[in-house]
Amino acid sequence: MSHSSPTASALPQAPWKQLFREHVSKMKTPHFVLSTLAPAPTGSPTSYVPRARYCIFRGFWTELPENKHNDAPKNPRVYESDLPTFTTDVRMEKVGQIFNTSPGHAESSEQMQGSGGGGPVEAVWWVEETGSQWRFKGRAFVVSNEIEHTEESSGVRTVKSEVGKRMRIVDEARSAEWSWARELTANFGNQSPAIKGSFRAPPPGQQVQKPYDTQELKPAATVSDLEDSVARENFRLVIIVPDSVEQTDVSNPETARRYRHTFDGNGGWKTEELWP
């Protein structure tokens, strides 16, 4: 693999992570609202417009949740991170938006098929069980099957560099055994057969009456094969690299507070206590 930053092993765990994990664990489904930016329609007074949808939190990057039904080979626990993940289909609009608004400003569909991105996102959880709202502001990076091809694309290099900077080494002796591709496959394996099958669904957003490849794509498909070629071609893991995390606690009106944690760029976090 391309190793993360040499200073990664010295990164402390984010001060918000343990409480966030406790809160999210109380949710029946850890769904959140993900906002991206999309190019505005011609004639609009602004260049970009917001787009939002619900996604499912799939755990922190390199810390795959246990799943007894997942028989994919697992990486040794070499790294930890404070980077939330979710899964998506490359055919979904959010993928193009993450690429379009990245520093590289990818525009062609071909440029958006692999790993890369880095566009700005905002992710918000409302945890009713604890009376807390969590807001993550940062950048999103897309991981696809070619993350460990022999010839690395610029997108792959960007993902490994930007994500790698925020990966903490906890078992350096086994770092050579850790693989980006194995981690991606294990994340695919952690999805249910129905979710895996959704990556073989008809093209998202296409008019129903338009033709599509009915031999490869089917509504309500289920997939168990970890290497299903069609599902894996469409499957993407997205990693959020947060630069700011806010928790607004309104569980008690008399003591309501907002806590804003800002990444300082050197591995640490600045925490401020604010009125909500």
PEJO-V881676 format. One record per backbone hydrogen bond with DSSP energy under -1.0 kcal/mol. NH is the residue of the N-H (numbers start at 1). CO is the residue of the C=O. If there is no record, write none. Layout:
BEGIN
((NH:CO) (NH:CO))
END
This chain:
BEGIN
((8:5) (10:7) (11:8) (17:14) (20:16) (21:17) (22:18) (23:19) (24:20) (25:21) (26:23) (27:24) (31:29) (32:55) (33:124) (34:53) (35:122) (36:51) (38:49) (40:47) (44:41) (49:38) (51:36) (53:34) (55:32) (57:30) (58:85) (61:83) (63:60) (70:67) (78:76) (80:168) (85:59) (86:238) (88:236) (90:234) (92:89) (97:93) (98:94) (99:95) (100:96) (101:97) (102:99) (105:102) (106:99) (113:110) (116:142) (118:140) (121:138) (122:35) (123:136) (124:33) (125:134) (127:132) (128:126) (130:127) (131:127) (132:127) (133:248) (134:125) (135:246) (136:123) (137:244) (138:121) (139:241) (140:119) (141:239) (142:116) (143:237) (147:144) (149:146) (157:153) (158:154) (159:155) (160:156) (161:157) (162:158) (163:159) (165:161) (166:163) (167:164) (168:80) (170:78) (171:78) (174:171) (175:172) (177:174) (178:175) (183:179) (184:180) (185:181) (186:182) (187:183) (188:184) (189:185) (190:186) (191:188) (196:192) (197:193) (198:194) (199:196) (200:197) (201:198) (206:203) (210:207) (214:212) (217:213) (218:200) (221:218) (223:193) (228:225) (232:228) (233:229) (234:230) (235:231) (236:88) (237:143) (238:86) (239:141) (240:84) (241:139) (243:137) (244:137) (245:261) (246:135) (247:259) (248:133) (249:257) (250:131) (255:252) (257:249) (258:274) (259:247) (260:272) (261:245) (262:270) (263:243) (264:268) (270:262) (272:260) (274:258))
END
